[in-house]
Amino acid sequence: MLDRPNGDASRKVGGLSLALRLALDAQAGGASCIVAAPDLAPLLVDARLRTPVVEAAPSGSHRVRVPASFVVHRQLFKLLAATLASDRDLAAEPFSIDVPFGFSPIDVVDAASARHAERSLFRALRKPQDGWTSRWLNRYVSLALSRFLVKTPLRPNQVSVGILAVGLVGAWLASRGDWASMALGAFLFQMQSILDGCDGEMSRITYRGSLTGEWLDTVGDDLTNYSFFGATGFGLYAATGQKLYLIAGLVTVTCGVITSGIEYRYLIAIGSGDLLKYPLSAPGSESKPGLFDAIQPLFKRDTFVFLTLVAALAGLLGPMLVLFALGGVGILLSVIGAEVRMARERRKARG
């Protein structure tokens, strides 16, 4: 139930009015309906809100009353619904938001509290699985940009296309082979990696996520990777005449394309475009870490793109490309291993 606000429920925080954000949070948490007073109902007219907006809650249903000026963590209603379903005694064991980057509800009554709420919302977009570079560099920049972008008419999918264009320009520069062009190309590659967080952050903060958006993000990243490393191999070969660089670029691109093809087939089968849903390892597996596990963080996209920039500035892009070619082979073998494991699991399930 959206209760009477203490502040202005039409105030926008993170690109959405306070009332609409609460309603969309409740919808994501599994609410069967949104109870709102007639004067609040006009704020809830939006195609993203599919849950019925009513003036009275059905009898016998659980009701959660929240002032329409509150900003809450996007997982709050989902966690609360799970708690209510468990019949836990909330009086004896108070409810808390025990999630990474969680925050307590914030009553937005003035400009200062609005800024605090927006900072909390965007901080909550950080992911525990972020790699080293994302955690300490990329997210700081992308979150600041996303806070600006959600206030513009741009949609996440439009931003995804622009991000891909940045990466492709970087690849074209790398194909020229001279130090300055390759360094600038690597810088644009790094900028694409930073900007790559923006479309997802915009989608989550404004509830504009879609299957199309997932595929744009996934395919855009892969196209940028293949274009840059293929162009780098060609550029280094043209500049030095060393066939090793051409072969390394070809191996990197070939392994990447085959790997993506295998992963895409799985994602299409489950109706998703989110590469994080590909089960590279068995759920709950706790095998002893090997050499590849120890160096795996280096092959997370945020980190290997940053290392590419460092190598380009140091004039070591050739040796780095060879290392990435070896890493591409290792990742392909890991994906093939995952496919073999899943095939065995399917055969076992069929008896």
C-alpha positions in Angstrom: 0.0 0.0 0.0 1.4 3.4 -1.0 0.6 5.5 2.1 0.4 9.3 2.2 3.9 10.7 1.4 5.8 12.9 3.8 7.4 14.6 0.8 6.5 15.1 -2.8 5.8 11.6 -4.3 6.2 13.0 -7.8 9.8 14.0 -7.2 12.2 12.1 -9.5 15.1 10.1 -8.0 17.2 8.0 -10.4 15.0 8.8 -13.3 11.7 7.7 -11.8 9.1 9.4 -9.6 9.2 8.2 -6.0 5.7 6.7 -6.2 6.4 4.9 -9.5 9.7 3.5 -8.2 8.0 2.1 -5.1 5.3 0.5 -7.2 7.9 -1.1 -9.6 9.9 -2.3 -6.6 6.7 -3.9 -5.2 5.9 -5.5 -8.6 9.4 -6.9 -8.8 8.9 -8.3 -5.3 5.8 -10.2 -6.4 3.0 -7.9 -5.2 -0.4 -9.0 -6.4 -1.7 -5.4 -6.5 -0.7 -1.8 -5.7 -3.0 0.0 -3.3 -2.9 3.8 -3.9 -5.0 6.8 -3.1 -6.7 8.4 -6.2 -4.4 11.4 -6.1 -1.4 9.1 -6.4 -2.8 6.9 -9.1 -1.8 9.2 -12.0 1.8 8.9 -11.0 1.6 5.1 -11.6 0.4 5.2 -15.2 3.4 3.6 -16.9 3.8 0.7 -19.3 6.4 -0.9 -17.0 3.9 -1.2 -14.2 1.7 -4.3 -15.1 0.5 -5.0 -11.5 -3.1 -3.7 -11.0 -3.4 -0.4 -9.1 -6.5 -0.5 -6.8 -8.0 1.6 -4.1 -8.4 -1.2 -1.6 -6.5 -4.4 -0.9 -8.2 -7.8 -1.2 -9.3 -9.1 2.2 -7.0 -11.7 3.8 -3.9 -10.6 1.9 -0.6 -9.4 3.5 -0.4 -5.7 3.3 2.8 -3.6 3.4 2.3 0.1 4.1 5.0 2.4 2.8 4.9 6.2 2.5 5.0 7.2 -1.2 8.0 9.4 -0.5 10.2 6.5 0.5 13.1 5.1 -1.4 13.9 1.4 -0.6 16.4 -1.2 -1.8 15.1 -2.9 -4.9 15.2 -6.3 -3.1 13.3 -5.2 0.0 9.8 -6.3 -1.1 11.1 -9.7 -2.4 12.9 -10.3 0.9 9.9 -9.2 2.9 7.6 -11.5 0.9 9.9 -14.5 1.6 9.9 -13.6 5.3 6.1 -13.4 5.4 5.8 -16.7 3.6 8.0 -18.3 6.2 5.7 -17.3 9.1 8.6 -15.8 11.0 7.7 -13.8 14.1 8.8 -10.3 13.1 8.2 -9.0 16.6 10.8 -11.5 18.0 13.2 -11.3 15.1 13.1 -7.9 13.3 13.3 -7.8 9.5 16.5 -6.5 8.0 17.8 -6.1 4.5 20.7 -8.5 4.5 22.0 -8.1 1.0 25.3 -6.7 -0.5 25.2 -2.9 -0.7 21.8 -2.8 1.1 20.4 0.3 2.7 17.6 1.2 5.1 14.5 3.0 3.6 15.0 6.7 3.0 12.2 9.3 3.4 12.8 11.8 0.6 11.5 15.1 1.9 14.0 17.6 0.5 16.9 18.0 -1.9 19.4 16.7 0.6 17.5 13.5 1.3 16.9 13.1 -2.5 20.6 13.2 -3.2 21.3 10.7 -0.3 18.6 8.3 -1.7 20.0 8.5 -5.3 23.5 7.8 -4.0 22.2 4.8 -2.1 20.3 3.5 -5.1 23.3 3.7 -7.5 25.7 2.2 -4.9 23.3 -0.7 -4.7 23.9 -1.4 -8.4 27.4 -2.6 -7.6 27.8 -6.4 -8.0 29.7 -8.7 -5.6 31.0 -10.6 -8.6 32.6 -7.4 -10.1 36.2 -8.0 -11.1 39.2 -6.1 -9.7 39.1 -3.3 -12.2 35.3 -2.8 -12.1 35.4 -2.7 -8.3 38.1 -0.1 -8.0 37.8 1.9 -11.2 35.1 1.2 -13.7 32.1 1.4 -11.4 33.1 4.7 -10.0 33.0 6.2 -13.5 30.0 4.3 -14.9 27.8 5.0 -11.9 28.5 8.7 -12.1 27.7 8.7 -15.9 24.6 6.6 -15.3 23.3 9.1 -12.8 23.5 11.7 -15.5 22.1 9.5 -18.3 18.9 8.5 -16.5 18.0 12.2 -16.5 18.2 12.4 -20.3 15.7 10.9 -22.9 18.3 8.2 -23.8 17.2 4.6 -23.3 19.6 1.8 -22.2 19.5 0.1 -25.6 20.4 3.3 -27.4 23.4 3.7 -25.0 24.4 0.1 -25.8 24.6 0.9 -29.5 26.7 4.0 -28.7 29.0 1.9 -26.5 29.6 -0.6 -29.3 30.5 2.3 -31.7 33.2 3.4 -29.2 34.7 -0.1 -29.2 34.7 -0.4 -33.0 36.4 2.9 -33.4 39.1 1.7 -31.0 39.5 -1.5 -33.1 39.9 0.5 -36.3 42.7 2.6 -34.6 44.4 -0.5 -33.4 44.5 -1.9 -37.0 46.8 1.0 -38.0 49.7 -0.6 -36.1 51.7 2.5 -34.9 52.2 3.1 -31.2 50.0 6.3 -31.0 47.1 4.7 -32.8 47.2 1.5 -30.8 47.5 3.4 -27.6 44.5 5.5 -28.5 42.6 2.4 -29.7 43.3 0.7 -26.4 42.1 3.8 -24.5 38.8 3.6 -26.4 38.7 -0.1 -25.6 39.0 0.7 -21.9 36.4 3.5 -22.3 34.0 1.0 -23.9 34.6 -1.3 -20.9 33.8 1.5 -18.5 30.7 2.6 -20.4 29.6 -1.0 -20.7 28.3 -0.7 -17.2 26.1 2.2 -18.0 23.4 0.4 -20.0 22.9 -2.3 -17.4 22.9 0.3 -14.6 20.3 2.4 -16.4 18.2 -0.7 -17.1 18.1 -1.8 -13.5 17.6 1.6 -11.9 14.7 2.5 -14.3 13.3 -1.0 -14.7 13.9 -1.0 -18.5 15.6 -4.3 -18.7 14.7 -6.5 -21.6 15.8 -9.6 -23.5 16.9 -7.4 -26.4 19.0 -5.3 -24.0 20.7 -8.4 -22.6 21.7 -9.5 -26.1 22.8 -6.1 -27.2 25.1 -6.0 -24.1 26.5 -9.5 -24.6 26.9 -9.3 -28.4 28.3 -5.8 -28.2 31.0 -6.8 -25.7 32.0 -9.8 -27.9 32.1 -7.9 -31.1 34.3 -5.3 -29.5 36.6 -7.9 -28.1 37.0 -9.8 -31.4 37.3 -6.6 -33.5 40.0 -5.2 -31.2 42.2 -8.3 -30.9 41.8 -9.2 -34.5 42.7 -5.6 -35.6 45.6 -5.6 -33.1 47.0 -8.8 -34.6 46.7 -7.3 -38.1 48.2 -4.0 -37.1 51.2 -5.5 -35.4 51.8 -7.8 -38.3 51.6 -4.9 -40.8 54.0 -2.8 -38.6 56.6 -5.5 -37.8 56.1 -8.3 -40.3 55.9 -10.8 -37.4 53.5 -13.6 -38.4 53.2 -14.6 -34.7 51.0 -11.5 -34.0 48.7 -12.3 -36.9 48.4 -15.9 -35.7 47.8 -14.8 -32.1 45.0 -12.5 -33.3 43.5 -15.2 -35.4 43.6 -17.7 -32.6 42.1 -15.2 -30.1 39.2 -14.4 -32.5 38.6 -18.0 -33.6 38.5 -19.3 -30.0 36.3 -16.4 -29.0 33.8 -16.9 -31.8 33.5 -20.7 -31.1 33.2 -20.1 -27.4 30.5 -17.5 -27.9 28.6 -19.7 -30.3 28.5 -22.5 -27.7 27.4 -20.1 -25.0 24.8 -18.4 -27.2 23.2 -21.7 -28.0 22.7 -22.4 -24.3 21.4 -18.9 -23.6 18.9 -19.1 -26.5 17.7 -22.4 -25.1 16.9 -20.9 -21.7 15.5 -17.7 -23.1 18.2 -15.3 -21.8 20.9 -13.1 -23.2 22.8 -12.8 -19.9 26.2 -14.4 -20.2 26.4 -14.7 -16.4 23.8 -17.4 -16.6 26.0 -19.8 -18.6 27.1 -22.5 -16.1 30.8 -22.6 -16.7 31.2 -24.7 -13.5 28.9 -27.1 -11.8 26.5 -25.6 -9.2 28.0 -26.1 -5.7 31.2 -27.6 -7.0 34.2 -27.1 -4.7 37.1 -28.6 -6.6 40.6 -27.7 -5.6 41.7 -24.5 -7.3 44.1 -25.1 -10.2 46.4 -22.8 -12.1 43.6 -21.5 -14.4 41.4 -20.8 -11.4 44.3 -18.7 -9.9 44.7 -16.6 -13.0 41.0 -16.5 -14.0 40.4 -13.0 -12.6 42.9 -11.7 -15.2 40.6 -13.0 -17.9 37.5 -11.2 -16.6 36.6 -8.6 -19.2 37.1 -5.6 -17.0 40.7 -6.6 -16.0 42.0 -7.9 -19.4 40.8 -4.7 -21.1 42.6 -2.6 -18.6 45.7 -4.7 -18.9 45.5 -4.2 -22.7 45.6 -0.5 -22.2 48.6 -0.8 -19.9 50.4 -3.0 -22.4 49.6 -0.6 -25.2 51.1 2.3 -23.4 54.2 0.3 -22.5 54.6 -0.9 -26.1 54.0 -4.5 -25.1 50.7 -5.1 -26.9 52.3 -7.9 -29.0 53.3 -10.1 -26.0 50.0 -9.4 -24.3 48.1 -10.5 -27.5 50.0 -13.8 -27.4 49.0 -14.3 -23.7 45.4 -13.6 -24.6 45.5 -16.1 -27.4 46.6 -18.8 -24.8 43.9 -17.6 -22.5 41.3 -17.8 -25.3 42.3 -21.5 -25.8 41.9 -22.1 -22.1 38.5 -20.5 -21.9 37.3 -22.5 -25.0 38.5 -25.7 -23.3 36.6 -24.8 -20.1 33.4 -24.2 -22.1 33.8 -27.5 -23.9 34.3 -29.1 -20.6 31.1 -27.5 -19.3 29.2 -28.8 -22.3 30.4 -32.3 -21.7 29.4 -32.1 -18.1 25.9 -30.8 -18.9 25.5 -33.5 -21.6 26.3 -36.2 -19.0 23.9 -34.6 -16.5 21.1 -34.7 -19.1 21.8 -38.4 -19.9 21.8 -39.2 -16.2 18.5 -37.4 -15.7 16.9 -39.4 -18.6 18.0 -42.5 -16.8 
